[in-house]
């Protein structure tokens, strides 16, 4: 067997994720398949690349050497792809997004705001995947979120602009929940609940939730990882789970959204683009379309409308 780009990609993803399970999710393969692939890679490399422990994996000295070379090779391939893309700037603009609330309304806004250039939109589960593919030239621009102090690393040759500097996450729970009638909920009141998290967890969300809950005196039970929106909402409506939610999320049957006291978990939304593929004008138009899509959802919940109106310094800056 000879090492291929996909093998180098796998090694880098394992190192970034810190565990085979998370890396497998980002690569779209099963954990046993990735584990078997890693063993084959290690046989070619001549030794173990990672030390396995209770809390994940860490590169060995050989692993650090292989990683340094893999990143150089993949970086050159990314530059090749981005450069080839830049040769033909009139091709359709490709936008990648994570599943933010604003995405539903963004599609319509793009048609109105970015007239004259065809745009394709792809939704990914992982912010890391988005930015990696931005560097590789698969996407020309990406729209993603970050939670609390977490920062998603961006590839060279890109520019990022903050769309929403801060929004307080709220909690979605069953309409029959014992706390559903409260206007605002203290995180400590949710100590005995089963929490649902996203399938991908590289935006800092789970870490922020765990840290906030520990400050409130408990460790949350992160029991469910569901990507499908309907299943997600059905589990909550049935009373089997609760979850954090963007405050702009629409109401769904059988559930309610409630703000958390003290805003212990906050998010921000950012737009990043490849400067060689997106002109300053088109970057501004993408920003405007995303901002208008976000603003169209602010009134979904009265508590967020009040919070938002009281903080004009956080609002997107829209030119004439």
C-alpha positions as CSV (number, residue, x, y, z in Angstrom):
1,X,0.0,0.0,0.0
2,X,1.1,3.5,-0.8
3,X,0.1,6.6,1.1
4,X,-2.5,8.7,-0.8
5,X,-4.0,12.2,-0.1
6,X,-7.0,10.6,1.6
7,X,-4.7,8.9,4.1
8,X,-2.9,12.2,4.9
9,X,-6.4,13.8,5.3
10,X,-7.4,11.1,7.7
11,X,-4.3,11.5,9.8
12,X,-4.8,15.3,10.0
13,X,-8.5,14.9,10.9
14,X,-7.7,12.5,13.7
15,X,-5.2,14.9,15.1
16,X,-7.6,17.9,14.9
17,X,-10.5,16.0,16.4
18,X,-8.5,14.4,19.2
19,X,-10.4,11.1,18.9
20,X,-11.2,8.5,16.3
21,X,-14.9,8.8,16.9
22,X,-15.1,12.6,16.2
23,X,-12.7,12.2,13.3
24,X,-14.8,9.5,11.8
25,X,-17.9,11.8,12.0
26,X,-16.1,14.6,10.2
27,X,-14.8,12.2,7.5
28,X,-18.2,10.6,7.0
29,X,-17.0,7.0,7.8
30,X,-17.6,4.6,10.7
31,X,-15.1,4.5,13.6
32,X,-14.1,0.8,13.0
33,X,-13.4,1.7,9.3
34,X,-11.2,4.7,10.3
35,X,-9.4,2.6,13.0
36,X,-8.6,-0.1,10.4
37,X,-7.4,2.5,7.9
38,X,-5.2,4.1,10.6
39,X,-3.6,0.7,11.3
40,X,-2.8,0.3,7.6
41,X,-1.3,3.8,7.5
42,X,0.8,3.1,10.6
43,X,2.2,-0.1,8.9
44,X,3.3,2.0,5.9
45,X,4.7,4.7,8.2
46,X,6.6,2.2,10.3
47,X,5.1,2.7,13.7
48,X,2.3,4.1,15.8
49,X,1.2,7.6,14.9
50,X,-1.1,8.2,17.9
51,X,-1.2,7.0,21.5
52,X,-4.7,5.9,22.4
53,X,-6.0,6.8,25.9
54,X,-9.2,7.2,27.9
55,X,-9.6,10.8,26.8
56,X,-8.7,10.4,23.1
57,X,-5.5,10.2,21.0
58,X,-2.3,12.2,21.0
59,X,0.4,12.1,18.2
60,X,3.6,10.2,18.9
61,X,6.9,11.7,17.8
62,X,6.5,9.8,14.5
63,X,3.0,11.0,14.3
64,X,4.1,14.6,14.7
65,X,6.6,14.1,11.8
66,X,4.0,12.6,9.5
67,X,1.5,15.3,10.4
68,X,4.0,18.1,9.6
69,X,4.6,16.6,6.1
70,X,0.9,15.8,5.6
71,X,-0.1,19.4,6.3
72,X,2.5,20.7,3.8
73,X,1.3,18.3,1.1
74,X,-2.4,19.1,1.7
75,X,-1.6,22.8,1.9
76,X,0.0,22.7,-1.5
77,X,-3.0,20.8,-2.9
78,X,-5.4,23.4,-1.4
79,X,-3.4,26.2,-3.0
80,X,-3.6,24.3,-6.4
81,X,-7.3,23.9,-6.1
82,X,-7.9,27.5,-5.1
83,X,-5.6,28.9,-7.8
84,X,-7.4,26.9,-10.5
85,X,-10.7,28.2,-9.2
86,X,-9.5,31.8,-9.4
87,X,-8.7,31.4,-13.1
88,X,-12.4,31.4,-14.0
89,X,-14.1,34.0,-11.6
90,X,-17.4,33.9,-13.5
91,X,-18.3,30.4,-12.5
92,X,-21.2,29.9,-9.9
93,X,-20.3,31.1,-6.5
94,X,-20.3,28.2,-3.9
95,X,-21.5,28.9,-0.4
96,X,-21.1,26.4,2.4
97,X,-23.1,26.8,5.7
98,X,-23.7,24.9,8.9
99,X,-27.3,24.5,9.8
100,X,-28.0,27.9,11.3
101,X,-31.6,29.1,11.7
102,X,-31.1,31.8,9.1
103,X,-30.3,29.3,6.3
104,X,-33.9,28.8,5.5
105,X,-34.5,32.4,4.7
106,X,-31.0,32.9,3.3
107,X,-31.8,31.0,0.1
108,X,-34.5,33.5,-0.9
109,X,-32.5,36.5,0.1
110,X,-29.5,35.4,-2.1
111,X,-31.7,35.4,-5.2
112,X,-32.8,39.0,-4.4
113,X,-29.6,40.5,-3.2
114,X,-26.9,38.7,-5.2
115,X,-28.6,39.1,-8.6
116,X,-26.5,38.4,-11.7
117,X,-24.4,35.6,-10.3
118,X,-25.4,32.0,-9.9
119,X,-24.9,30.7,-6.3
120,X,-25.0,27.1,-5.0
121,X,-25.6,26.4,-1.3
122,X,-24.5,23.3,0.6
123,X,-25.2,22.6,4.3
124,X,-22.6,20.8,6.3
125,X,-22.6,19.5,9.8
126,X,-19.1,20.7,10.7
127,X,-17.6,24.1,10.9
128,X,-14.2,22.6,10.6
129,X,-15.2,20.8,7.4
130,X,-16.5,24.1,6.0
131,X,-13.3,26.0,6.6
132,X,-11.1,23.1,5.5
133,X,-13.1,22.9,2.2
134,X,-12.9,26.7,1.9
135,X,-9.1,26.4,1.9
136,X,-9.3,23.5,-0.5
137,X,-11.3,25.5,-3.0
138,X,-14.5,23.5,-2.7
139,X,-16.3,26.5,-1.3
140,X,-15.8,30.2,-2.2
141,X,-17.4,31.4,1.0
142,X,-18.7,29.8,4.2
143,X,-21.2,30.8,6.9
144,X,-20.6,29.3,10.3
145,X,-21.1,29.8,14.1
146,X,-18.8,29.8,17.1
147,X,-19.8,29.4,20.7
148,X,-18.5,31.4,23.7
149,X,-14.7,31.9,23.2
150,X,-14.2,29.2,20.7
151,X,-12.6,30.3,17.4
152,X,-12.7,28.2,14.2
153,X,-9.3,28.3,12.5
154,X,-9.3,29.8,9.0
155,X,-7.1,28.9,6.1
156,X,-4.6,31.3,4.5
157,X,-6.0,33.5,1.7
158,X,-9.3,34.1,3.4
159,X,-11.1,37.0,5.0
160,X,-13.7,36.7,7.8
161,X,-16.4,39.2,8.9
162,X,-18.6,38.9,11.9
163,X,-22.3,38.9,11.0
164,X,-23.8,38.7,14.5
165,X,-21.3,39.4,17.3
166,X,-23.4,37.8,20.1
167,X,-26.7,36.0,20.6
168,X,-27.7,34.3,23.8
169,X,-28.6,30.6,23.4
170,X,-31.9,29.6,25.0
171,X,-33.3,26.2,25.9
172,X,-35.9,24.2,24.0
173,X,-38.0,21.9,26.1
174,X,-41.4,20.1,26.0
175,X,-44.5,22.3,26.3
176,X,-45.5,19.9,29.1
177,X,-42.2,20.4,31.0
178,X,-42.4,21.4,34.6
179,X,-40.5,24.7,33.7
180,X,-42.3,25.5,30.5
181,X,-44.5,28.2,32.1
182,X,-41.5,30.1,33.4
183,X,-40.4,33.3,31.5
184,X,-36.7,32.6,32.2
185,X,-34.9,29.5,33.5
186,X,-31.8,29.2,35.6
187,X,-29.4,26.6,34.3
188,X,-29.2,24.9,37.7
189,X,-32.9,24.0,37.4
190,X,-32.0,21.7,34.5
191,X,-29.5,19.6,36.4
192,X,-31.4,16.3,36.0
193,X,-32.3,16.6,32.3
194,X,-31.1,14.6,29.4
195,X,-29.5,17.0,26.9
196,X,-29.3,16.6,23.1
197,X,-26.3,17.9,21.2
198,X,-25.5,18.3,17.5
199,X,-24.0,15.4,15.6
200,X,-20.9,17.5,15.0
201,X,-19.4,19.3,18.0
202,X,-16.5,21.4,16.7
203,X,-18.0,24.9,17.2
204,X,-17.3,24.9,20.9
205,X,-21.0,24.3,21.8
206,X,-20.7,21.1,24.0
207,X,-17.7,22.4,25.8
208,X,-19.5,25.7,26.5
209,X,-22.5,23.9,27.8
210,X,-20.5,21.6,30.1
211,X,-18.5,24.6,31.4
212,X,-21.7,26.6,32.1
213,X,-23.4,23.7,33.8
214,X,-20.3,23.0,36.0
215,X,-20.4,26.6,37.1
216,X,-24.1,26.1,37.9
217,X,-23.1,23.1,40.1
218,X,-23.7,20.0,37.9
219,X,-22.4,18.0,35.0
220,X,-24.9,17.7,32.1
221,X,-26.0,14.3,30.7
222,X,-25.2,14.7,27.0
223,X,-27.1,11.6,25.9
224,X,-28.4,12.2,22.4
225,X,-26.8,13.3,19.1
226,X,-29.4,13.9,16.4
227,X,-29.0,15.7,13.1
228,X,-32.6,15.3,11.8
229,X,-34.6,18.3,12.8
230,X,-37.9,16.4,13.0
231,X,-36.5,13.7,15.2
232,X,-34.8,16.4,17.3
233,X,-38.0,18.2,17.9
234,X,-40.1,15.1,18.5
235,X,-37.7,13.9,21.2
236,X,-38.0,17.2,23.0
237,X,-41.8,17.3,22.6
238,X,-42.1,13.9,24.1
239,X,-40.1,15.1,27.2
240,X,-37.2,12.8,26.6
241,X,-34.6,15.5,26.0
242,X,-33.9,19.2,26.0
243,X,-31.4,21.2,24.0
244,X,-29.7,24.5,23.5
245,X,-31.1,26.5,20.7
246,X,-30.5,29.7,18.8
247,X,-32.9,32.4,20.1
248,X,-34.1,33.1,16.5
249,X,-35.4,29.5,16.1
250,X,-39.1,29.3,15.1
251,X,-41.7,27.7,17.4
252,X,-42.4,24.0,16.9
253,X,-45.5,22.0,17.9
254,X,-45.1,20.5,21.4
255,X,-42.1,22.5,22.4
256,X,-41.3,25.9,23.9
257,X,-38.2,28.1,23.9
258,X,-37.1,29.9,27.1
259,X,-34.1,32.2,27.7
260,X,-31.5,31.2,30.3
261,X,-30.8,33.5,33.3
262,X,-27.5,35.3,32.8
263,X,-27.0,34.2,29.2
264,X,-24.4,31.5,30.2
265,X,-23.9,30.3,26.6
266,X,-23.6,32.7,23.7
267,X,-22.8,32.4,20.0
268,X,-21.7,34.5,17.1
269,X,-22.1,34.1,13.4
270,X,-19.4,34.7,10.9
271,X,-18.9,34.8,7.1
272,X,-15.6,33.9,5.6
273,X,-14.5,33.9,1.9
274,X,-11.6,33.1,-0.3
275,X,-10.2,36.4,-1.6
276,X,-9.1,34.9,-4.9
277,X,-12.7,33.7,-5.7
278,X,-15.0,36.3,-4.2
279,X,-14.7,40.0,-5.0
280,X,-15.2,42.7,-2.3
281,X,-18.5,43.5,-3.9
282,X,-19.8,40.0,-3.8
283,X,-18.6,39.5,-0.3
284,X,-20.6,42.6,0.7
285,X,-23.7,41.2,-1.0
286,X,-23.3,37.9,0.7
287,X,-23.0,39.6,4.0
288,X,-26.2,41.7,3.3
289,X,-28.2,38.6,2.3
290,X,-27.1,36.7,5.4
291,X,-27.8,39.7,7.7
292,X,-31.3,40.2,6.2
293,X,-32.0,36.5,6.7
294,X,-31.0,36.7,10.3
295,X,-33.0,39.9,11.0
296,X,-36.1,38.3,9.5
297,X,-36.0,35.7,12.3
298,X,-35.4,38.0,15.2
299,X,-39.1,38.4,15.9
300,X,-39.7,34.7,16.1
301,X,-39.4,35.0,19.9
302,X,-40.5,38.1,21.8
303,X,-37.8,37.6,24.5
304,X,-35.0,37.7,21.9
305,X,-36.6,40.7,20.1
306,X,-36.4,42.6,23.4
307,X,-32.8,41.5,24.0
308,X,-31.8,42.4,20.5
309,X,-33.5,45.8,20.4
310,X,-31.7,46.8,23.6
311,X,-28.3,46.1,22.0
312,X,-28.0,48.0,18.7
313,X,-24.2,47.8,18.9
314,X,-24.5,44.1,18.0
315,X,-26.5,44.6,14.9
316,X,-25.1,43.8,11.5
317,X,-23.8,46.9,9.7
318,X,-25.7,47.3,6.4
319,X,-24.7,50.0,3.9
320,X,-27.1,51.8,1.6
